[in-house]
Amino acid sequence: MILLILLQGLSSTGGHSDTLDLSAYLDLWKKGSPDLRMSELAISGARGDASSLRASAGWSLSGTFGYAPREIPIPASDISDKMYTASLSDNGAIWDAITFQRSRRAGQGEAGIRATGWAAVDAGRLSRGNAILAWVQAVAARRDREFAEMTDSANANTERLVELRRRDGAACDADLLRARTARLESDQSLSQSYQAETASLEELRVLAGLDSAVAVPDTMQTPRPYLPEDTTLRGLLGFARDHRPDLLAAEAVVQQDRFAVSSARDQWMPSVQLTGGVQQMGDGPLAVQPRTWTITATLGLPGWDHATGVSARATANLRTQEIALGRQRAQVDADVRSGWMAWRRAVDRNRRSGGDLLPSAKRARDLVALQYAKGTATLLDLLDADRALVAARSESVQSEVDLWTASVQLEQALGKETP
């Protein structure tokens, strides 16, 4: 009982004064979600990699100054004892541009940005679904806790009523023990409901990156997942193949690896480095070396082992990603089929539980309670009606949670979320 009081105080303090509906919570989640921030950093890293791949080799500039001591005296006007040289090298940048090696590396970098971007969208899609389901679980936990409080209060009243009837001789000790057992069971259920509510609210706080606890309403609207105009299975499959971010990311990775294979084949090409220079030793008509302009072309031959290894590695990566892409397409089709069927079953189950089962159980419990008060029903009948109402109530809440879960899974399978 002490634990129950502590949990009641914990759930009633430390939260916001206003409850957060799903839209408000998702706004907070977008601002503080660690997953979204990490995705943004991943995109920034991919842009940095692309910038490095687009870059050409830096040009280098060198110069030399020399001094030659005179061993034989010569008039200063006839010859200088100083030497000057300067050179400028492209380090292969011109050759990279002429042979389109730089453009192929740039294409690889752009494909990497697209792959990372779609992967970030996919991470946000999954994280958003988890945030929605966490909010739904928190609302369901609050409703369970409120119903547990009502049930516990009703069982306490039943115990007091049986105690009065036992004093009047209308009930026996066994009836009192049954009523007391039902009340103790409801106390235990209430304690567990407080624990579940506290845990669900804490999960909401962590997912949104909040510093303080949150509060949620006790109702949730019927979810309406996004559906394309063509709701046939073929239409849903085609829509998912065009919009699933994980599939688009896998396609971008394959394109990136194709550029990588092309860049690897460039290893078989020789490299050409151009260097222009000027040098002079001395000046005047007796200069040891007059000013001389030079241009040098250096041909670098490819290494057989290195080129073979790089090309084989890039080709193997491409084949691996192509196989993964085929598997991802099959997974998308399976997700759409299972998500569509699960959502339709969840809609039917929620309609039965909320429309027929729960109202019938409530009416039955009220009638039995009235009959027991008049003495025409036994305590066992009343306890059975209470348990039936609890089961129906749990079934109703669980059917709503299952409907939300199926709706989120369907949206994730299609790759399109409700605005």
N, C-alpha and C positions, 0 to 999 in steps of 0.2 A: 504493500500500500504506500510506503514511503517512496519507493521507486516511481510509482504512478504519479504522485504529487510532484516529484522533481521533474519528470518528463513533461507534465502539464505546464509547469513554469517555464521550462526550456523552450517549448513550442510556442508559448505566448509572448516571449520577450526576444530581443535581439533582432527583430525583423523590421521591414518597412511598415509605415503606418498604412500605406495603400497597397492593395493587392495588385499583382502584375498579371494581366491577361497575356495570352500567347503572343500577340503582336508587340506589346511593350517588352516582354521578356526577350524576344528575338532582337529587338532594337539594342537592348543592353548586351546581348550575346555578340552582336556584330561589332560593337565597340570594344569589348574586352576579351573576346575569345582568344586564348593562346594559339589554337590551331590556325586561325586566320592570320595572326601575326607571323607565325612561322612560314605559312604559305607565301606571304608577301616577301619575306626575306629570301625564300627559295627563288622567287622570280627575280629579285635583285641580283642574286648570285648567278643565275642563268644569263642575265644581261651582261654581267661582267665577263663571263666566259665567252659570250658572243663577241664582245668588244675585243677580247684578246685574240680570237680567231680571225677577226677581220683585219687586225693590225698587220702591217707589212714590216719587214725588217728595218730597223733604224739605220739611217745613214751614219757614216763615221768620217770624221775630219781629223787629219793628223798633220803636224808640222814639225820641222827639225831645224835647229840652228846650230852651226858648228864654227869652231875657231881653230885655225891651223897656225901654230907659232912659226915664225920665219927663222930658218936656219941660215939663209944667205941674205944679206941686206939688199933690199930692192926698193927703189923709190915708191912711196905710197901712192903716187899718182899713176903708177903703171899697173899695179895688181893689188887686189884686196885679199886679206887673209881670212875672210868670213865665208860661210856656206849657208844656203837657205834651201829648204825643200818643203813642199806642201802637197797633200793628196786628199781626194774626196772619193769615198767608196760607197756604192749603193747596197752592199751586202746582200745582193740577190733580189732587191725589191723590184727592179725593172723586169727581171726575168719572171718573177711571180705574177706580175700584171700581164705580161705578154702571153704567158702560157695558161692564164686563168686559174692558177692555183689559189690565189687569194680569194677569188669569187667562190670557189668551191668550199673553202674554209668558212667564208661568210655564210653560205647557204647552210652549212652544218650548224653554225651558231644560231641562225634564225630558227631552224627546226628545233634546236634545243630550247629556245625561248618558248616556242609554241607548246612543246611537250611539257615543259615545266608549268606553263600557264594553265593548260588543261588539267594537269595533275593537281594544281592548286584549286581549281574549280571543283574537281572531284573530291578533294579533301574537305572543302567547304560544304559540299553537298552532303557528304556523310556526317560531318560534324553538325550541320543544321538538323539533319534527321535525328541525331542523338539528342540534341537540345530539345526538339519538339517532344520526343518520347519521354525525356526526363520531366518535362513540364506536365505531360499527361499523367505520368506516374505520381507526381506530386499532388495533382488535383485528385486523383483516385485515392491516394493515401489520406488526404484531408477528408474526403467523403467517407472513407472507411472509419476514420477516427470519430467523425460526428455520429455515424450510425452506431459505432461501438458505445459511445456515450449514451445514446438513446436506449440501446439494448440493455446496457448496464443499469440505467435508471429504471427501466421497465422490470428487470429481474429483481431489483431491490424492492420495488413496490409489490411484486408478486410474493416475495419472501415475507414482507410485512403482512400481506393479506392472509397468507397461509398461517402465519403465527396467530393472527386474530381468530381465524377459523378453528385452529387447533384448541385454543382456549375455550371456544364455544362448543367443542366436541364435534365439529363438522369436518375436521381433518385430523389425520394421525401423525405420529412422529416421523414415519417414513415420508409422508408428503412434505413435511418441513425440511427433512434432509435433502430431498430432491430439489426443492426450491433453493435451498442454500447452496447446493452444488452448482445449480445453473447460474446463480449469482456470482460464485467464485470463478466459474469458467468465463463469464462475461468480464469480470475484473481482469483476468489474465489476457483476454482478447483486447481489452482496452489498453492495457500496458503495451502489448505488442504493436497496436495501431499507432501509439505515440512514438514508439521507436522507429517504425517504418516511415512515419511522416517526417520525423527529424532527419533521418538518413536521406530521404528524397529531396528535401529542401537544401541539404548540404551539397548534394550532387548538382543541383541547379546552380548554386553559388559558384562551385568550382568550374563548371562548364562555361559560365559567363565571365569568369575571372573577376568576380565581385569580392569586395572586402567584408561585406556584411551579409546577413541572412536575407532571404526573400520570403514573400508571402504570396500565395496563389488563391484564386477564387475557388468556390466549391462546385462550380458548374463548368462544363466545356461543351462547345457547340459540336454538332455533328460534322466531321471533317468532309471536305469536298476536294478530293485530289484533282490535279490537273489531268484532263483527258483530251487528246486530239480529236479532231472532227471525225476521223475514221476510227471507230472503236472496235473494228474487227481485229482478229488476232494478227492478220497480215499487216493491217494498218499500224497496229501498235508496235509490231516488230520493226517495220520500216522507220517509224518515228524514233524508236530507241536507237537504231543504228546511226541515225543522223544527229542525235542530240546527246548521247551518253558521253560525258567528259572523259571517263576512263578509256573508252574506246578511241576517242579522238586523240587522247594523249598517246595511246599505243601506236596509232597510225603516224603521229608526229615522230615518235622514237624510231620507227622503221625508216621514215624519210631521213632522219638525222644520220642513221647508220649507213644509208645509201651514199650520202655525201661523204661519210667517213671512209667508205670503201674507195670512192673516187680519189679522195685525198691520199689514201694509202698507196694507190697505184702511182701517184706522183713521185713516190720514193724511187721508182724505176727510172725516172728522168734525171739526166745530169743537171747540175746546178751551174749557173753562170753568174759570176760576180764581176762587175765593171768598176774599174778604178781609174780616175783621172788625176794627173799630178803635174807638178812643175818643180824643177830644181835648178839651182844655179850655184856655182862656186867661183867666187871672185867676180870682178866686174872690169869693165874697160876692155881695150883691144887685146890685152894679154891675159884675159880671164881663163882660168884653168878649165872651167866648163861654163859656157854661156847659158843664158836662160833657155831651158829645154822643156817643152810640153809633151806629156806622155799620156797614153790611154792603154790600160791593161785589161785583158779579159782572162779571168781564171775559171777554168772548167773543172767542176767537181764531179767525179764519177760515182755512181751509186754503189753502195755496198750490197752484195748479193744476199748475204745472210740477213742483214737488217731489213732490206726491202721485202724479202720473202716472209719474214716473221710478222712485220707490220701488216702486210696485205692479208696473210692467213688469219690473223687475229681479227681484223676488221670484217672479213667475210664471215667468219664464225659468229661474230656478234650479230651481223645482219640476219643470218639464218635463224639464230635463236630468237630474235625479236619478231621475225615473220611467223614462227611457230607460236610464240606467245600472243601475237595478234589474232591468229586463227582461233586459239583457245579463248581469247577474250570475247570474240564475236559469238562463239558458242555459249559462253557464260551469259552474255547479254540476252540472247534468245531464251535461255532457261530462266533467267530472272524475270523477264516479261511474262512468260507463261505462268510461272508459279505465283508471281505477284498479282496478276489479273484474276486467277482462280481464288487466291486467298482473300482478295478484296471482296469479290462477289459473295463468298461464303460468310465473311465477316458482316456484310450488310444484312444478309438474311438472319444471321444469328442475333444481331443487335435488334432487329425489328421484332423478333420473337421474344427476346428477353425483356426489352423495355416496354413493349406494347401489350403483352399478354401475361407473361409469367409473374413479373413483380406486382402489378395491380391485383392479380388473383390471390397471390400470397398475402398481400396486405389485407384484403377483404376477409380472407379466411381467418387470419389471426385476430382481427377485430371481432368477428362473430364468435370465435371460440372464447375470447376473453369475456365477452358479454355473457355467454352461456355459463362460463365458470363462475362469474360473479353471482348469477342466479342459482347456481347449484345444479345445473343440468349437464355440465361437462366436468370431466375429471381433470386433475392437475396434469396427468400425463398428456391429455389432449392439448392442454394449453402449452406445455413445454414442447410438444411436437410441432405445434403451429409456430411457436417462436423460432425453433430451429429451421423450419421450412422457410420462414420469412428471411432469416439470416442467409440461408443458402441462396434464395432467390435474389436477395440484394447483392450478394457477392457475385452471382452470375451476371447480374445487370451491369455492375461496375466493370467486371472483367470483359464483358462483351464490348463495352465502350472502349476500353483500353486496346482490345484486339482489333477493333475497327480502326482506331487511330494508327496502330502499328501497321496494319495492312495497307492503309492509305499512304503512310510514309514510305513503306517498301515499294508500293506501286510507283510513286513519284520518283523514287531513286532508280527503279528499274527502267523507267522511261527517260530519265535524265532531265526532267523538266519539273520545276517546283511551282507550287501555287503562288501567284504574286502576292 
